[in-house]
Amino acid sequence: MSFPDLKVIYKDFLHTKLYLPYISGYLAFREVDPLLKLLNQLKETRPELYPQVILVDGNGLLHPRKFGIASHLGVLCNTPTIGVAKNFLMIPGELDDLIETKRKYKQVLLKRGDEYRLIGGHMTYGAAVRTSDHASNPVFISQGHRISLETAIKIVLAVCPRYRIPEPIRAADHESRAYIKENAFIQ
C-alpha cells in the first residue's frame, strides 16, 4: 500500500499447501516460507515497490518465546516488521492473567489512540491500543524487527483511519479471501 493515501499498489498470491497443522504460538513455522517467497519475488521483479515496513497479522515480541511471526519474518527478510494481533496472546509466567489484563486495559482504552503497555517481569512486550472510536476492542501491537514499540504504535494508528484493523492487514485479508473463493477448484 502507498502511504498516506492507503491505496493498494501491488498484490500477488502464492498458491501453497501448508504441511504443518495450526498450533498456537508456532504460526511462523507454518506461514513464513510462503510470505518470504512472495517478498523475495517482489524484491527481484519490482524492487521499487518493496515495503519500507511490513505489518503482520500476528505477534512480534508479544509472544511466549519473545519471537512471534512478525519477528521471524522481519529477521529473515531484514525488513522492519510490526506485529498486530487481534487477540491477546498470554505469556506464561509473565502476562498470564487474561481476566486481570483485560480489566486493566479496558479501564484505560477510552478513545482512539489510547494505549496500555503490556509489561511482564522487567520488560515491555507490546501494547493494547485502541485504534478506533467505533470499536472498543483493541489490537495488540508489538515490535517485530528493526522498529521500536513507539514507532510501531504511530504507524499502526496512521493506517487505521476508520477501522480497528490496520488497512494493509484488512486489504490483504479481503484480497486473499477473494482469491481463495475464485480459485476454490485448485487442489
C-alpha positions, -999 to +999 in steps of 0.1 A: +000+000+000+010+035-006+011+059+023-006+082+033-035+075+008-035+037+017-041+026-019-031-009-030-003-005-055+008-042-057-007-075-049+004-111-056-007-145-045+010-178-040-010-210-040+007-232-015+000-262+006+007-259+043+020-291+057+021-283+094-011-281+115-020-249+132-005-248+167-009-216+188+024-199+192+040-217+162+024-197+134+058-187+118+068-223+112+036-227+091+034-194+072+068-177+070+082-196+040+054-186+016+055-150+028+092-149+023+090-163-012+065-136-021+087-109-007+118-122-024+099-123-057+088-087-053+123-076-045+135-093-077+107-081-100+096-048-086+123-036-061+109+000-062+077-013-046+094-033-018+078-022+015+096+000+040+077-016+068+056-048+069+025-051+092+020-088+101-013-103+113+003-119+144+028-111+171+063-100+174+078-096+209+044-102+225+049-139+223+057-167+248+092-171+232+095-133+226+098-141+189+065-144+170+058-145+133+064-107+129+099-111+144+106-143+124+096-128+091+114-095+098+147-112+106+146-134+075+137-106+051+157-079+070+128-055+069+111-036+097+081-055+109+052-048+133+031-075+149-006-066+150-027-092+167-065-092+171-064-113+203-042-112+234-016-140+235-008-148+271+028-151+282+032-179+308+048-166+340+047-130+328+014-120+313-009-149+320-038-134+339-061-128+309-090-115+331-069-090+350-050-078+320-083-073+301-098-054+331-068-031+332-067-022+296-105-017+294-101+010+321-075+029+301-086+025+265-114+050+263-107+067+229-087+062+197-050+064+204-052+053+240-027+026+248-019+002+276+016-012+279+018-049+283+046-053+309+056-086+324+086-091+347+111-065+336+102-060+300+075-044+278+061-070+254+039-046+235+007-026+239-030-029+237-041+001+215-075+014+207-073+022+170-110+033+165-136+052+185-162+029+170-146-004+182-139-008+219-117-039+214-080-030+210-054-045+188-022-058+203+009-042+188+044-054+193+078-049+177+087-074+151+121-065+139+141-032+135+114-010+150+106+005+183+073+000+200+066+038+199+071+039+161+051+007+157+021+023+175+024+055+155+024+036+122-005+014+131-026+044+142-017+061+109-030+032+089-062+028+109-083+057+096-117+041+100-115+006+114-100-013+142-077-034+120-050-016+100-058-011+063-028-031+050-040-062+070-077-056+062-069-053+025-047-084+024-073-104+043-100-093+019-079-099-012-068-134+000-104-144+007-115-133-027-086-152-043-095-184-024-131-180-034-122-176-071-097-204-071-115-229-049-113-255-076-074-257-073-063-286-051 
